[in-house]
Amino acid sequence: MSECNTSCSCSASTPVTKASEMPSKNKAIYRIENMDCPTEEALIRKKLASVSGIESLDFNLMQRMLTVGHNLNSLDAIESALGSIGMQAVLQIGETSTKDSSLEPMPKTNWWPLAIAGITATLAEIMELLQLGNQWIVIALVIASIASGGLTTYKKGWIALKNGNLNINALMSIAVTGAMAIGSWPEAAMVMFLFTLAEVIEAKSLDRARNAIRGLLDLTPETATVQKADGSWVLIDVKAIALGALVRVRPGERIALDGILISGNSAVNQAPITGESLPVDKIVGDEVFAGTINQTGSFEYKVTAEATHSTLARIIHAVEAAQGSRAPTQRFVDQFARLYTPAVFLLAVLVAVLPPLLMAQSWQEWIYKALVMLVIACPCALVISTPVTIVSGLASAARKGILIKGGAFLEAGRSMKVLAVDKTGTLTYGKPAQTDFFALSGNDKHIHEIAISLAARSDHPVSLAIAHANQEQKNDLMTVDSFEAILGRGVKGVIEGNLYYLGNHRLIEELGLCSDDIENRLLPLEQQGKTAVLLTNQTEVLAIIAVADTVRETSKQAIDELHQLGVTTIMLTGDNQHTAKAIGKQVGVDEIMGNLLPEDKLKIIDSRLKKDPNVKVGMVGDGINDAPALARASIGFAMGAAGTDTAIETADVALMDDDLRKIATFIRLSKSTALILTQNIVLALGIKAIFLVLTFTGQATMWMAVFADMGASLLVVANGLRLLRS
């Protein structure tokens, strides 16, 4: 059980120093089971500050991980300092997101001492109420109860007091001891039992939030079928499989490692990575990801990433790192708790002392009220309400294929009112495709065969689009002699003894074959944002072929969903205005801006931010040319981040597939998170306020205060966990 377990006393939050930001000779990563709130962080910081050679500390409280940057020859001084304050530090080997470290299962709870504590506390209460025994029997039962379930709390409380920290263990120790001192023996035992029981239940609930994303790693199999040098196939532990190894996957098997498909084809369920509900068809050359499920066919793939560096492992690592960052609401709550706890503690002291001294009131009555207030003084529910909600939101997003790099971005999403969208590769596929074919004379099929035969000999993207269309139509390629590329214009070649040209508008004009009729046919295509390619012989134009970067099927729906959420959309593209308007009109964006350089996109984002500093401006893109604008935006979204190291590491929000609709999902999740955060804060503070009033009116008892306080903690945890089901 953790010292504060759930950020209970969590009275102070100090700024997180990222170990990566400071040069250190070495780094030591510790897992500390009883470190999960800012109070313990402050205690550790204070203690390790006295150890020379320590240069940086990086705390991830939700994952109970501490990274120490140091220049020490031995870790003994660090471990000794942690041990002196009761921190159970275990040195981690390797990556913190692997099965060997932070992904280890939590230790099982020993329920027997707790059961004994509960039985003896209950017997003490019954004997006291019914006067079934003398006071010494009651006292003996109370001592047995506290010895069974409360010694750990007393130990942690003493360490906290010795180091000047008023955490929940210190407050409970004082309250229970005070209750025994004024003769409320059964109540002291029941208070300690209820506190210990609630702590255990709360710890189990929090572990669910901590482990929400970890279960994904269990999706990867322990072994894979690998080809040996002699051509045979054997089962090998995935950790021992090297880069470049050839792995075979059968239907129904999970894919063990990231790779590129070498032979075969299949449909793969990659929901754990991208959140896609439908299987994705994979052919030779396509990427496959660890943890995804092969469904229909058998195939072989070449490993491109080791087990600890797979896309799934990087996702988990990124989410766990994001859990260590504090969102604005969490920072506010931590600051509030830092003032609240000592303020209520001081008030409790005044309540215990002033009425008896100034108004001749009963010392026992007012000391009891003060002890009740000490229980209330711990802002358990308030402080834990924020991190568990944020972590649940981050994990829920990751399961949907949305990788959010911190709670701050999750909270900011609900305030985003402007979204700038790149065109190529974002609204569109980013790959030209043939959209139209018009034969102007002769046999349509024969003319088409001539066109695709010329196109197949070229490496230009437009020609490749025409050639790719042939793969679907399965036309026969014709022999091309004297093939020649004409720079900036097209290609030419001899087919069946005749010279043919396949090129752009400029080439036709230079050949003197352009006419008013041809111009009239080309104009509407160009206005639609399409690129026109013409096939001609030496005397006339034979065909017009239109090529365009096609719009994704989901783009219009995505823009519509954003509009419903009150988000203004702006399309930013380097393409000409004709093309930009055509695509923009098709998907329904509010503003269209074309002919933009990367620096122009940056200026537009900057101007929007300066126009209204309170409005969050997002930017979504997929290319290096979008990087400056993505960095400047309040929230930068990277498209199709699966398998892309750079996107996962640098984007504020990474959409693991190419579905723009996930931005609307992100905004809705942000709004749900904000609503639950508000509910939890109101609930936690409301219960505190009610019990403060009940204490002064003499209607609140200690066990009621503990029950209400820890009950509120469980309520806010359960409320925060609702996001996992969203």
SVG drawing of the C-alpha trace seen along z (x, -y; Angstrom):
<svg xmlns="http://www.w3.org/2000/svg" viewBox="-26 -40 58 67">
<polyline fill="none" stroke="black" stroke-width="0.4" points="0.0,0.0 1.3,-3.4 2.0,-6.1 -0.6,-8.4 -1.8,-5.9 -3.9,-8.2 -2.4,-11.5 -4.2,-11.7 -2.3,-14.3 -0.9,-15.4 -0.5,-18.8 2.2,-20.2 3.2,-19.8 6.6,-20.8 7.6,-21.4 8.7,-18.3 12.3,-18.4 12.7,-16.3 15.8,-14.1 16.3,-14.4 16.6,-18.1 19.8,-18.0 23.0,-16.3 23.9,-13.4 26.6,-10.8 24.1,-8.1 20.4,-7.5 18.8,-5.2 15.1,-4.2 13.3,-3.1 9.9,-1.8 8.6,-2.9 5.4,-1.1 4.5,-3.6 5.1,-6.8 2.1,-8.1 1.4,-11.6 3.1,-15.1 3.6,-14.7 5.9,-11.7 7.5,-13.6 8.3,-16.5 9.6,-14.1 11.9,-12.4 13.1,-15.7 14.0,-17.0 15.9,-13.8 17.8,-13.4 18.8,-17.1 21.3,-16.2 22.9,-13.5 25.8,-15.0 26.1,-13.8 22.4,-13.8 21.7,-16.2 18.0,-15.7 14.8,-14.0 12.0,-12.9 8.8,-11.8 6.0,-9.8 3.6,-9.5 0.8,-7.6 3.2,-4.9 5.3,-5.1 8.5,-5.7 11.5,-7.8 14.3,-8.6 17.5,-9.9 20.1,-11.6 23.5,-11.3 27.2,-11.2 27.7,-8.7 29.9,-5.6 27.5,-3.7 23.7,-3.8 24.1,-3.0 23.7,-6.6 20.4,-7.0 18.9,-3.7 20.0,-4.4 18.3,-7.8 15.1,-6.4 15.1,-3.6 15.5,-6.0 12.1,-7.7 10.4,-4.4 10.4,-4.4 10.4,-0.8 12.6,-1.5 13.3,1.3 15.9,0.6 14.5,1.1 16.5,2.7 15.8,1.5 12.8,-0.4 10.2,-1.4 7.4,-0.5 8.4,3.2 7.2,6.3 10.3,6.3 9.7,3.1 6.7,0.9 4.5,3.5 5.0,6.0 1.9,7.0 1.1,5.3 1.8,7.3 -1.2,9.1 -2.9,7.7 -2.7,9.7 -6.3,9.6 -5.9,11.5 -4.5,8.7 -7.3,6.4 -9.9,9.0 -8.6,9.4 -8.6,5.6 -12.2,5.4 -13.5,8.2 -11.8,6.9 -12.9,3.3 -16.5,4.5 -16.4,6.6 -15.0,3.6 -17.9,1.4 -20.5,4.0 -19.1,4.6 -19.0,0.9 -22.5,0.3 -24.0,3.2 -21.7,3.1 -21.0,6.8 -17.6,6.5 -15.3,4.3 -13.3,1.5 -10.0,3.5 -11.5,6.1 -12.6,3.3 -9.1,1.7 -7.5,5.0 -9.6,5.5 -8.8,2.0 -5.1,2.5 -5.4,5.9 -7.3,4.2 -4.8,1.3 -1.8,3.7 -3.3,5.8 -4.3,3.0 -2.8,-0.2 0.9,0.2 1.8,-0.6 -0.2,-3.8 1.6,-4.8 5.0,-4.1 4.3,-6.2 2.7,-8.9 5.8,-9.1 8.1,-9.4 5.9,-12.1 5.8,-14.1 9.6,-13.7 10.0,-15.3 7.5,-18.0 4.7,-16.6 1.0,-16.6 -0.1,-13.7 -3.1,-11.4 -1.0,-9.0 0.2,-11.7 -3.3,-13.1 -4.9,-9.7 -2.1,-8.8 -2.8,-12.0 -6.6,-11.5 -6.5,-7.9 -4.0,-8.5 -6.1,-11.5 -9.3,-9.4 -7.7,-6.8 -6.3,-9.6 -9.8,-11.0 -11.3,-7.5 -13.0,-6.9 -11.3,-3.5 -13.8,-1.6 -14.1,-4.6 -10.3,-4.8 -10.2,-1.2 -13.1,-1.6 -11.6,-4.7 -8.2,-3.0 -9.9,0.1 -12.2,-2.0 -9.2,-4.1 -7.1,-1.0 -9.9,0.8 -10.7,-2.3 -7.0,-2.7 -6.8,0.9 -10.0,0.5 -8.8,-2.8 -5.4,-1.4 -7.1,1.4 -9.3,-1.2 -6.3,-3.3 -4.4,-0.4 -7.1,0.1 -6.5,-3.4 -2.7,-2.9 -3.0,0.4 -5.6,-0.7 -3.1,-1.0 -0.7,1.7 -3.0,4.5 -2.3,3.7 1.2,5.0 -0.2,8.4 -1.6,8.6 1.9,9.3 2.7,13.1 5.8,14.3 7.1,16.3 7.1,16.0 7.8,18.4 11.2,17.3 13.1,18.6 16.6,19.8 19.7,19.6 19.1,23.2 15.6,22.3 13.8,24.1 11.1,22.4 11.3,22.4 9.6,20.8 11.7,18.1 11.2,15.8 10.3,12.4 13.0,10.7 15.6,12.7 14.4,11.9 16.8,9.5 16.1,6.8 15.7,8.1 14.5,11.5 11.8,13.2 8.7,14.1 5.7,16.2 2.2,15.5 -0.7,17.9 -4.4,17.0 -5.8,16.2 -2.3,15.4 -1.2,12.2 1.7,10.4 4.6,10.3 6.8,7.5 6.6,4.6 7.6,5.3 7.0,5.0 5.1,7.7 7.4,9.7 5.1,12.3 1.4,13.3 -1.6,11.1 -4.3,10.9 -6.7,8.8 -5.3,7.6 -7.3,6.3 -5.1,3.4 -7.6,1.8 -5.0,2.0 -2.8,-0.4 -5.1,-2.6 -8.5,-2.1 -10.0,-1.1 -13.1,1.1 -12.7,2.9 -9.7,5.1 -7.2,3.6 -6.1,5.4 -2.4,6.0 -0.3,6.7 3.4,6.9 5.1,3.8 2.6,2.8 3.5,2.3 2.3,4.6 2.4,3.8 3.0,5.8 -0.2,6.7 -2.4,6.7 -4.3,9.8 -3.9,11.6 -7.4,12.8 -7.6,14.4 -4.4,15.3 -0.9,16.5 2.1,14.2 5.7,13.5 7.2,10.2 10.6,8.7 11.1,7.4 11.7,3.6 11.7,3.0 12.8,4.9 10.2,5.9 11.0,2.9 10.8,0.4 7.7,1.6 4.9,-0.9 2.8,0.6 5.7,0.3 6.2,-3.4 2.5,-4.1 2.5,-2.7 5.7,-4.5 4.2,-7.8 1.0,-7.4 2.8,-6.5 5.1,-9.5 2.0,-11.7 0.5,-10.4 3.4,-11.9 2.7,-15.4 0.2,-17.6 -2.8,-19.1 -3.8,-22.7 -6.7,-21.5 -4.4,-19.1 -1.9,-21.9 -4.6,-24.1 -5.9,-21.3 -2.4,-20.6 -1.8,-24.3 -5.2,-24.4 -4.4,-21.3 -1.1,-22.8 -3.0,-25.6 -6.1,-23.6 -4.4,-21.0 -2.4,-23.2 -5.3,-25.7 -7.7,-23.0 -5.1,-21.6 -4.6,-25.0 -8.3,-25.5 -8.5,-22.1 -5.9,-23.2 -7.9,-26.4 -11.1,-24.4 -9.5,-22.2 -8.0,-25.0 -10.0,-28.3 -13.6,-27.2 -12.3,-25.5 -10.0,-28.4 -12.2,-31.3 -15.7,-30.0 -15.1,-27.3 -16.3,-24.6 -15.6,-20.9 -12.1,-20.0 -13.1,-16.5 -16.0,-17.7 -13.9,-20.2 -10.8,-18.0 -13.1,-15.4 -14.4,-17.9 -10.8,-18.9 -9.9,-15.2 -12.9,-14.9 -11.6,-18.0 -8.1,-16.4 -9.7,-13.5 -11.5,-16.1 -8.2,-18.0 -6.8,-15.5 -8.0,-16.4 -7.9,-12.8 -10.8,-12.9 -10.0,-16.3 -6.4,-15.6 -6.9,-12.1 -9.9,-13.2 -7.8,-14.9 -5.0,-12.4 -7.3,-9.4 -9.6,-11.2 -6.8,-12.5 -5.1,-9.1 -8.4,-7.4 -9.0,-9.9 -5.5,-9.4 -5.9,-5.6 -9.4,-5.8 -8.0,-7.9 -5.1,-5.5 -7.5,-2.7 -9.3,-4.7 -6.0,-5.3 -5.5,-8.8 -2.2,-9.3 -2.3,-12.4 1.1,-13.6 -0.1,-15.0 -3.1,-16.0 -2.6,-19.7 -3.5,-18.9 -6.4,-16.7 -7.9,-19.6 -7.2,-22.1 -9.1,-20.2 -12.5,-21.4 -11.4,-25.0 -10.2,-24.5 -12.3,-26.7 -10.2,-26.9 -8.6,-24.0 -6.2,-24.5 -6.1,-21.5 -3.5,-20.6 -4.9,-19.3 -2.5,-16.8 -2.3,-13.6 -4.8,-14.9 -8.1,-15.8 -6.9,-13.9 -5.0,-10.6 -1.9,-12.4 -1.6,-10.1 -2.8,-11.1 -5.4,-8.8 -7.1,-8.8 -10.6,-10.2 -11.7,-10.7 -11.0,-9.3 -12.5,-10.9 -11.7,-9.4 -12.1,-12.0 -11.7,-9.8 -11.2,-6.1 -11.7,-3.0 -11.9,-3.8 -10.2,-0.6 -7.4,-0.9 -6.7,-4.5 -6.7,-3.7 -4.2,-0.9 -1.9,-3.4 -2.1,-5.9 -1.4,-3.4 1.4,-1.8 3.2,-5.2 2.3,-6.0 3.7,-2.7 7.2,-3.7 7.3,-6.9 8.1,-7.5 6.2,-10.7 3.5,-10.6 0.8,-11.6 1.8,-8.9 2.0,-6.4 -1.6,-7.3 -2.7,-6.4 -0.7,-3.2 -2.1,-2.2 -5.6,-2.6 -4.7,0.1 -4.1,2.6 -7.8,2.4 -9.0,2.5 -6.4,5.1 -5.7,3.7 -2.8,5.2 0.4,3.1 1.7,2.5 5.3,2.4 6.8,-1.2 9.8,-2.0 11.9,-5.1 10.5,-6.1 11.5,-9.6 10.6,-11.8 10.0,-15.5 11.1,-17.6 8.2,-19.5 5.8,-18.4 5.3,-14.6 6.5,-11.6 6.5,-10.3 7.0,-7.0 6.4,-4.9 3.6,-2.3 2.7,-0.1 4.8,-2.4 3.0,-5.6 4.4,-8.4 2.3,-9.3 2.6,-12.0 1.2,-11.9 1.6,-15.2 0.2,-18.3 -1.6,-21.4 1.6,-23.1 2.9,-20.2 -0.3,-20.2 0.0,-24.0 3.6,-23.6 2.6,-20.9 0.0,-23.2 -2.8,-20.8 -4.8,-22.9 -8.1,-24.3 -11.1,-26.1 -12.9,-22.8 -10.0,-21.3 -9.8,-24.4 -13.4,-24.2 -13.0,-20.6 -10.0,-21.3 -11.4,-24.3 -14.0,-22.5 -11.4,-19.9 -8.9,-22.4 -11.6,-24.3 -12.3,-21.1 -8.7,-20.9 -7.8,-18.1 -4.7,-17.8 -5.4,-17.2 -3.2,-14.8 -3.7,-14.6 -2.9,-11.8 -2.2,-12.9 -0.6,-11.7 1.0,-14.0 -2.2,-15.4 -4.9,-15.4 -5.8,-15.0 -7.0,-11.4 -8.0,-11.5 -8.1,-13.6 -7.3,-12.0 -7.9,-13.7 -5.8,-12.9 -6.5,-14.2 -5.6,-13.7 -8.8,-12.1 -10.5,-13.2 -10.7,-10.7 -14.1,-9.2 -14.2,-10.3 -13.0,-14.0 -16.4,-15.6 -17.9,-13.7 -15.0,-14.8 -15.4,-18.5 -19.2,-18.2 -18.6,-16.8 -16.1,-19.6 -18.7,-22.2 -21.3,-20.6 -18.8,-21.0 -18.4,-24.7 -15.0,-24.5 -14.1,-26.7 -12.0,-24.9 -9.3,-26.4 -7.7,-24.6 -4.0,-25.4 -2.3,-24.1 0.6,-24.8 -1.5,-23.8 -3.0,-26.4 -6.2,-28.2 -8.3,-26.4 -7.4,-23.0 -7.7,-24.3 -11.3,-25.7 -12.4,-22.5 -11.3,-20.3 -12.4,-22.8 -15.9,-23.0 -16.1,-19.2 -15.4,-18.7 -17.1,-21.9 -14.3,-23.8 -15.0,-27.3 -11.9,-29.1 -9.6,-28.1 -6.0,-29.3 -3.8,-28.1 -0.3,-28.8 1.1,-28.7 4.7,-28.0 5.5,-26.4 6.3,-29.8 3.0,-31.1 1.1,-28.4 3.1,-29.4 2.1,-33.0 -1.5,-32.2 -1.5,-30.1 0.4,-32.8 -2.1,-35.5 -5.0,-33.4 -3.5,-33.0 -2.7,-36.7 -6.2,-37.6 -7.7,-36.0 -5.2,-34.6 -8.0,-32.8 -9.0,-30.7 -7.1,-27.4 -6.0,-26.9 -5.2,-23.4 -3.3,-22.3 -3.4,-18.9 -0.9,-17.8 1.2,-14.8 4.3,-16.2 7.6,-18.0 6.3,-21.1 3.6,-21.3 6.1,-21.1 6.5,-24.8 2.7,-25.3 2.2,-22.2 4.8,-23.4 3.2,-26.9 -0.4,-25.7 -2.0,-25.3 -2.5,-21.6 -0.6,-19.9 -2.2,-16.8 -0.1,-14.4 -1.9,-12.2 -1.1,-8.5 1.5,-8.3 1.5,-4.5 5.0,-3.3 6.4,-6.8 8.8,-7.5 9.0,-11.2 5.3,-11.8 4.8,-9.8 7.6,-11.6 6.9,-15.2 3.2,-15.6 1.0,-16.9 -1.7,-14.5 -0.9,-11.7 -3.8,-10.1 -2.5,-6.6 -4.4,-6.2 -5.5,-8.6 -9.0,-9.2 -9.6,-12.9 -12.8,-12.1 -10.7,-11.2 -10.2,-14.9 -13.9,-15.3 -13.6,-12.2 -10.7,-13.9 -12.7,-17.1 -15.7,-15.1 -13.4,-13.2 -11.8,-16.5 -15.3,-17.8 -16.2,-14.6 -13.0,-14.8 -13.6,-18.4 -17.2,-17.6 -16.0,-14.7 -13.2,-16.9 -15.8,-19.5 -18.1,-16.9 -15.3,-15.4 -14.1,-18.7 -17.6,-19.8 -18.3,-16.4 -15.1,-16.4 -15.3,-19.9 -19.1,-19.6 -18.6,-16.6 -15.8,-18.4 -18.0,-21.5 -20.9,-19.4 -18.8,-17.6 -17.1,-20.8 -20.6,-22.2 -21.7,-18.9 -18.5,-18.9 -19.3,-22.3 -22.9,-21.3 -21.6,-18.2 -23.4,-15.8 -20.3,-14.3 -18.4,-11.4 -14.8,-10.3 -15.8,-7.1 -18.4,-9.0 -15.8,-11.5 -13.5,-8.7 -16.3,-6.9 -17.4,-10.1 -13.8,-11.2 -12.6,-7.8 -16.1,-7.2 -15.7,-10.4 -12.3,-9.3 -13.8,-6.1 -16.7,-8.0 -14.4,-10.3 -12.1,-7.4 -15.1,-5.5 -16.4,-8.6 -13.0,-9.2 -12.8,-5.5 -16.0,-6.0 -13.9,-7.6 -12.4,-4.1 -15.8,-3.0 -16.4,-6.0"/>
</svg>
